[in-house]
């Protein structure tokens, strides 16, 4: 009998690109993610949006910035995302 080594593969963490809608909290931002989905009944595209709270350690992001957030272990009750990078600064 041969014993094979079982490799555990970690799933990749989810990441989204969205717009910062609030930066008033200390070390926290609110990011709005918008997606377009086709409505099953009417066959038209509908815009969906969802807000996520993300951890911003250095308070780098500001309102209007386009940022990438990555899933992580919970920082608090509502924050389980962290700021990975700022894709584009607001003008």
C-alpha positions in Angstrom: 0.0 0.0 0.0 1.2 3.4 -0.9 0.4 6.4 1.1 0.0 9.6 -1.0 0.7 13.0 0.5 -2.5 15.0 0.5 -1.9 18.6 -0.5 -4.3 21.1 0.9 -5.0 23.9 -1.6 -6.0 27.2 0.0 -8.8 29.0 -1.9 -7.8 32.3 -3.3 -9.2 35.3 -1.4 -11.9 37.3 -3.0 -11.1 40.8 -4.2 -13.2 43.6 -5.6 -12.6 46.9 -7.2 -14.8 49.7 -6.1 -15.3 53.4 -5.3 -14.7 54.9 -1.8 -17.9 56.5 -0.6 -16.8 57.4 3.0 -13.5 57.9 4.8 -14.7 59.7 7.9 -13.8 56.9 10.3 -10.4 56.2 11.7 -8.6 53.4 9.8 -11.8 52.5 8.0 -13.4 53.2 4.6 -16.7 52.3 3.0 -16.3 50.9 -0.6 -19.3 50.7 -3.0 -19.1 47.8 -5.5 -21.4 48.1 -8.5 -22.1 45.2 -10.9 -24.4 44.8 -13.8 -26.6 41.7 -14.0 -29.1 40.7 -16.5 -32.7 40.5 -15.2 -34.0 37.0 -15.8 -37.6 38.1 -16.5 -37.1 41.3 -18.5 -33.8 40.5 -20.1 -32.4 44.0 -19.3 -29.3 44.8 -17.5 -29.8 46.1 -13.9 -27.2 47.9 -11.8 -26.6 46.4 -8.4 -24.5 48.0 -5.7 -23.3 46.8 -2.4 -21.3 48.5 0.3 -18.4 47.0 2.2 -16.4 48.3 5.2 -12.7 47.9 4.7 -9.6 48.4 6.9 -7.3 51.2 5.8 -4.3 51.1 8.1 -2.6 54.4 7.1 -5.8 56.4 6.2 -4.5 56.6 2.5 -7.8 56.3 0.7 -10.2 59.3 0.3 -13.7 59.8 -1.1 -13.8 59.2 -4.9 -10.7 57.0 -5.1 -11.0 53.7 -6.9 -9.5 50.9 -4.7 -9.0 47.2 -4.6 -10.2 45.4 -1.4 -9.3 41.9 -0.4 -11.1 39.5 2.0 -9.3 38.9 5.3 -10.0 37.7 8.9 -12.4 40.0 10.7 -11.1 43.2 12.2 -14.4 44.1 13.9 -18.1 43.3 13.7 -18.5 44.8 10.2 -15.0 44.8 8.8 -13.7 41.6 7.1 -12.0 43.4 4.1 -8.8 45.3 3.9 -7.4 47.8 1.4 -5.0 46.1 -1.0 -4.2 49.0 -3.3 -5.4 52.3 -4.6 -6.0 51.8 -8.3 -6.8 55.5 -9.1 -6.9 58.7 -7.1 -9.8 61.1 -7.3 -9.3 64.1 -9.4 
